[in-house]
């Protein structure tokens, strides 16, 4: 298994997610009264048994919140392991 990699590159994140069957999503019920999209995730519908708790959003919406919240993606290039973390 490869070492985890941290990135903020939108194109790289989208390409990695799509290669592994991931889609941009929020966790339902975490929206902030119209002030935010909710808790972001890259969701893997074909690998998850918990699809009801996720709402797919566009990549544009995902990256708008991603940048606004100064997030980075920690992921393993050859697996679906990922975590959204602070850029700091």
N, C-alpha and C positions, 0 to 999 in steps of 0.2 A: 504494500500500500504506500502511496506517495505521501509526502509531507504536505500539510495544509498550507494553502496560499491565501494571502489577503489582497483584495483588489477593490478599487472603486470604479474601474473602467466599465462603463455601461455595456459596450459591445461585447466585451469578454464575459461579463456576467450573464447576459442574455444568451449568448452562444453556449456557454457551459450548461445553463439551466435547460435549454431546449435539447441539447444532446442527451441529457439524462431524463427527459420527460417532465421537466419542471415547468411550472407556470407561475406568473406573479400573482400574489393573492394577499388578502387580509384575513385576519381571524375575525369571524363574525362576532358582533357584540362588543368590539373594542373601539368602535368609532367614538370620536370625541365631540359629540354635539355639533357636528358640522365643521369643527376646527381642524380636523385631521382625518386621514383615511382609515386609521386603525392600525393595529399591530401588523407590520409587514412580514411576509414569509415567502419563500419560494416553495411552492407546494408540489408534491408529486402524486397526482391523483391515482395513477395506476399502481403505486406502491403503498397507498394509504388506505386504512380502513375507516378513517375519520374525515371523509370528504364533506360531511354536512356542516362542519365548523369553519369551512374556508369559503371565501368568495373570490373568484378569479377577477382580477382587474387588468387594465392595459399596462403594457410596459411603460408608457408615458406617465401614467398615474404612479406606478411603482417607483420610477426613478425620480419623480418630483418629490415624493415623500422621503425617499432614500437620501437625496441630496439635502433636503430641508433639515433632516434629522442627523446629518453628518455621519452616515453609516458606511460601513465597508462590508464586503462579503468575505468571510473566512470559509474556504472550501477545499476539498481534495479534488484535484483535476480529474482523477480516474474513478471517482465514486460520486454518489449523491449526497455525501456528507456536506452539510453547510450550516453556517450560523451567521446571522447579521450582528455585527459588532460595531463599537464606536471606532471612528477613524483615528482617534488619538492613540 
